[in-house]
Amino acid sequence: MSDSDGETIDDLPPSAKLVFKVLEYKGPMTQKGIVEESMLSARTVRYALERLEEIDIVNEDVYFADARQNLYEIAAEEPADATAEETAAASDD
């Protein structure tokens, strides 16, 4: 399922919601860190991260301290109203 299917975080399994909350409270973390913090299995965390990435809630990036791992963080949201306001202000000039 993708974002185009209308899936939101409310539709995800509890494990994905827990992983989201861990990232929300702790900030960017590696998969290993999420496993330790959430006390979920590595396989469950991997699946939860895949689901969160599918609906563009979590971003995956290179973890520079250890390139064998990835760093996961909650995707920054751009408010739609702010973009519309910037466009309107630019057209007024």
WOFENRA-V211107 format. One record per pair of residues at least 24 apart in sequence whose ideal C-beta (glycine too) atoms are under 6 Angstrom apart, sorted by the first residue. I is the first residue (numbers start at 1). GAP is how many residues later the second one is. D is the distance in Angstrom with one decimal. If there is no record, write none. Layout:
i;gap;d
I;GAP;D
I;GAP;D
//
This chain:
i;gap;d
2;52;5.8
3;52;4.9
3;53;5.6
7;48;5.3
12;39;5.5
15;25;5.8
15;29;5.0
15;33;4.7
16;32;4.0
16;35;4.8
16;36;5.7
19;29;4.1
23;51;5.2
28;43;5.2
28;45;3.8
30;33;5.5
30;39;4.6
//
